[in-house]
Amino acid sequence: MFASTSLTRRSFARGMVATCALGATLLLAGCGNTTTTDTAAGSTAATTEEDTGAASTGTLVVGFDQSYPPYGFVGDDGEFTGFDLDLAAAVAEKAGWDVEYEAIDWDAKDTLLNSGAINCIWNGFTMEGREDDYTFSEPYMLNGQVIVVRADSGITSVDDLAGKAVITQVDSAALDVLEGDRADLAQTFASLETIGDYNTAFMQLESGAVDAVACDLSIAEYQMSAKPDAYVQLDDMLSEEHYAVGFKKGDEASAEAVNDALRELVEDGTVQELCEKYAEYGISFDNWVLE
């Protein structure tokens, strides 16, 4: 999913605190496992592999792309918001955890997850094709990969994309599909470009710099709801898939706790309320799949 952006100051500070604490411990006690606490952020970052998960630390540290509406983005008030961030907060409350949001460089998500700087990826995260790389929660939302074009482009099917410039987000599910199962289609394009975030991709589409954007269904619905006269989605869906919460491989305890909390949130109506809250952004309870 994105153009590289710098990590938040809080993420940087956590790394510096952990480094300094580790050095001091080595000087005093020699080699051994250490645990450091970032009191400013209110979270605990453990250097031991087994202690970094939310189920162990009591803090759900959510890695997300802040340019990925409606799942995670910066609101008009300058604060982080989005369907997945609200959902993560509700899950943390059910599980008895604290919650912390970390806006990350998407290209660095695996490094951050493996280091313990974050302990989950929760941001419209497609699970298909990534099952061997993460421990996932159960899928909770239906998704798909689609093509969006300008309403006045004259492009009405994927066949019309031959010789056209198509753009998608770096390291995105759409890119995976176009380089994998739909590589034959991509070979007909004049170019398949990548960019850091979908907001900029749609700006390029609107300006005419590219002819089409390949993206998640939810992103297409969000962009089209914001500018209903500007864009149309082609009928041919590139793939159908699902969103899930990604944890470090082996963190089954955190994944199961999230599954349990999500089911409780469905039963008490919270999930439907959140879907209604973000309905104007294209979120629909009809696409919720976890029961």
C-alpha positions in Angstrom: 0.0 0.0 0.0 2.4 3.7 -0.1 5.1 6.6 -0.8 7.6 6.4 1.9 6.9 8.7 4.9 9.0 9.2 8.0 8.0 7.4 11.2 6.3 9.4 13.9 8.4 11.1 16.5 6.9 8.8 19.1 8.1 5.7 17.1 11.5 7.3 16.8 11.6 8.1 20.5 10.6 4.5 21.4 13.5 3.2 19.4 16.0 5.6 21.1 14.6 4.8 24.6 15.0 1.0 23.9 18.5 1.5 22.6 19.6 3.5 25.6 18.0 1.2 28.1 19.6 -1.8 26.5 23.0 -0.2 26.6 22.7 0.7 30.3 21.6 -2.8 31.2 24.5 -4.4 29.4 26.9 -2.2 31.3 25.4 -3.1 34.7 24.5 -6.7 34.3 26.2 -8.1 31.3 24.4 -10.0 28.5 20.7 -10.9 29.0 17.2 -10.2 28.0 15.9 -6.7 28.8 12.5 -5.0 28.8 12.1 -1.3 28.3 9.1 0.9 29.0 8.3 4.0 26.9 6.4 6.0 29.6 5.7 8.9 27.3 3.7 6.8 25.0 2.2 4.8 27.7 3.2 1.5 26.2 5.7 -1.3 26.9 8.1 -2.5 24.2 9.7 -5.8 25.1 12.9 -6.9 23.5 12.1 -10.6 23.9 10.1 -12.1 21.1 7.5 -13.6 23.3 6.7 -10.4 25.1 5.8 -8.0 22.3 2.3 -9.1 21.6 -0.8 -7.3 22.9 -1.9 -10.4 24.9 1.5 -10.2 26.8 2.0 -6.5 27.2 -1.6 -5.4 27.7 -1.1 -2.7 24.9 -2.4 -3.0 21.4 0.1 -1.0 19.3 -1.6 -0.5 15.9 0.6 0.1 12.9 -1.4 1.9 10.1 -1.1 4.1 7.1 -2.4 7.6 7.9 -3.3 8.1 4.3 -5.7 5.2 3.9 -9.2 6.5 4.3 -11.7 5.3 5.5 -9.7 2.8 7.5 -7.0 5.1 8.9 -6.4 8.7 8.2 -6.0 12.2 9.6 -9.4 13.8 10.3 -10.3 17.5 9.9 -9.4 18.1 13.5 -5.8 16.8 12.9 -6.4 13.7 14.9 -6.0 10.1 13.7 -9.4 8.5 12.8 -10.9 5.8 10.7 -13.1 2.7 10.8 -10.2 0.3 11.7 -8.8 2.7 14.3 -12.2 3.0 16.0 -12.6 -0.8 15.8 -9.2 -1.4 17.3 -10.0 0.9 20.2 -13.3 -1.0 20.8 -11.5 -4.3 20.7 -8.8 -3.1 23.1 -11.5 -2.0 25.6 -13.2 -5.4 25.4 -9.9 -7.2 25.9 -8.8 -4.9 28.8 -5.9 -3.5 26.8 -4.6 0.0 26.2 -4.4 1.0 22.6 -1.8 3.0 20.8 -1.7 4.2 17.2 1.5 4.3 15.2 1.4 6.0 11.7 4.0 4.0 9.8 5.9 3.9 6.6 4.1 1.0 4.9 7.3 -0.3 3.4 8.7 -0.7 6.9 5.7 -2.5 8.4 7.4 -5.9 8.7 10.5 -4.5 10.3 8.4 -2.6 12.8 6.3 -5.6 13.6 9.2 -8.0 14.0 11.1 -5.5 16.2 8.1 -4.9 18.5 7.7 -1.2 17.7 4.1 -2.2 16.7 2.4 -5.5 17.5 -0.3 -5.6 14.9 -1.1 -4.2 11.4 -4.7 -3.1 11.3 -5.4 -0.9 8.3 -7.6 -2.5 5.6 -4.9 -5.2 5.5 -5.6 -7.9 2.9 -4.8 -11.4 4.2 -4.8 -13.4 1.0 -1.3 -14.1 -0.3 0.2 -13.1 3.1 -0.9 -16.1 5.2 2.6 -17.5 5.5 4.1 -14.2 6.7 1.8 -13.3 9.6 -0.5 -14.7 12.2 -3.9 -13.3 11.2 -7.2 -12.8 13.0 -10.2 -14.3 11.4 -11.2 -12.2 8.3 -13.7 -9.5 9.3 -14.5 -7.5 6.1 -15.0 -8.4 2.5 -12.7 -6.6 0.1 -11.8 -6.8 -3.6 -9.4 -5.2 -6.1 -11.0 -3.0 -8.7 -10.2 -0.4 -11.4 -11.4 3.2 -11.2 -11.3 5.6 -14.1 -12.4 9.1 -14.7 -16.1 9.4 -15.5 -15.4 11.1 -18.8 -12.6 8.8 -19.9 -14.6 6.6 -22.2 -13.1 3.5 -20.6 -15.9 1.1 -19.9 -14.1 -2.3 -19.4 -10.7 -3.7 -18.6 -10.2 -4.4 -22.3 -10.2 -0.6 -22.8 -7.1 -0.3 -20.6 -4.8 -1.6 -23.3 -2.2 1.1 -24.0 -3.3 3.1 -20.9 -1.3 4.2 -17.8 -2.5 2.5 -14.6 -1.3 3.4 -11.1 -1.5 1.6 -7.8 0.0 1.8 -4.3 3.4 0.3 -3.6 3.2 -3.1 -1.9 -0.5 -3.2 -2.3 -2.9 -6.1 -2.8 -3.8 -4.6 -6.2 -0.1 -4.7 -7.2 0.1 -8.3 -6.1 -2.9 -9.2 -8.3 -1.6 -7.3 -11.3 1.8 -9.0 -11.0 0.3 -12.4 -10.3 -3.1 -13.7 -11.3 -3.9 -10.8 -13.6 -0.4 -10.3 -15.0 -1.8 -10.9 -18.5 -4.0 -7.9 -18.1 -1.2 -5.7 -16.8 0.9 -6.6 -19.8 -1.6 -4.8 -22.0 -1.1 -1.5 -20.1 1.2 1.2 -21.4 2.6 1.3 -17.9 1.9 0.1 -14.4 3.1 2.6 -12.0 3.3 2.6 -8.2 3.0 5.5 -5.7 3.1 5.9 -2.0 -0.5 6.5 -1.2 -3.9 6.3 -2.9 -4.9 9.9 -2.2 -2.0 11.0 -4.5 -2.9 8.3 -7.0 -6.4 9.7 -7.3 -5.1 13.2 -7.7 -3.0 12.0 -10.6 -6.1 10.3 -12.1 -8.1 13.5 -11.8 -5.4 15.6 -13.4 -5.1 13.2 -16.3 -1.5 12.1 -15.5 -2.7 8.5 -15.4 -5.8 6.8 -16.9 -6.8 4.4 -14.1 -6.2 3.5 -10.5 -6.1 -0.1 -9.3 -7.1 -0.2 -5.7 -9.2 -1.9 -2.9 -12.9 -1.8 -3.3 -13.2 0.2 -0.1 -10.8 2.8 -1.3 -12.7 3.1 -4.6 -16.0 3.5 -2.7 -14.5 6.2 -0.5 -13.1 8.2 -3.5 -16.3 7.8 -5.5 -18.5 8.9 -2.5 -16.3 12.0 -2.1 -16.5 12.9 -5.8 -19.4 11.0 -7.3 -19.3 12.9 -10.6 -15.5 12.4 -11.1 -14.9 8.7 -11.1 -16.5 5.4 -12.1 -15.5 1.8 -11.2 -15.2 -0.8 -13.9 -17.5 -3.8 -13.4 -14.8 -6.4 -13.8 -13.3 -7.0 -10.3 -9.7 -8.1 -10.4 -10.0 -10.3 -7.3 -12.1 -10.9 -4.2 -10.4 -11.1 -0.8 -10.8 -10.2 2.9 -9.4 -7.8 5.5 -7.9 -9.2 8.7 -5.6 -8.0 11.5 -2.0 -9.1 11.0 0.2 -10.1 14.0 3.8 -11.3 14.2 4.0 -14.9 13.2 3.2 -17.1 16.2 1.3 -14.5 18.2 -1.8 -16.7 18.4 -2.8 -15.4 21.8 -3.3 -11.8 20.6 -5.1 -13.0 17.4 -7.6 -15.2 19.4 -8.3 -12.4 21.9 -9.1 -10.0 19.0 -11.4 -12.7 17.4 -13.3 -13.0 20.7 -13.6 -9.3 21.1 -14.8 -8.8 17.5 -17.5 -11.3 18.0 -18.7 -9.5 21.2 -18.7 -6.2 19.3 -20.9 -7.8 16.6 -23.3 -9.1 19.2 -23.6 -5.8 21.1 -24.2 -3.7 17.9 -20.9 -1.8 18.0 -19.7 -3.0 14.6 -22.9 -2.0 13.0 -22.8 1.4 14.6 -19.2 2.0 13.3 -20.3 0.9 9.8 -23.1 3.5 10.0 -20.7 6.1 11.3 -18.4 5.6 8.2 -21.2 4.9 5.7 -20.6 8.2 3.9 -17.1 6.9 3.3 -18.3 3.7 1.6 -18.2 1.3 4.6 -21.2 -1.1 4.7 -22.2 -3.6 7.3 -23.2 -5.8 4.4 -19.5 -6.5 3.8 -18.9 -7.6 7.3 -18.1 -11.4 7.4 -17.1 -12.3 10.9 -19.9 -13.8 13.0 
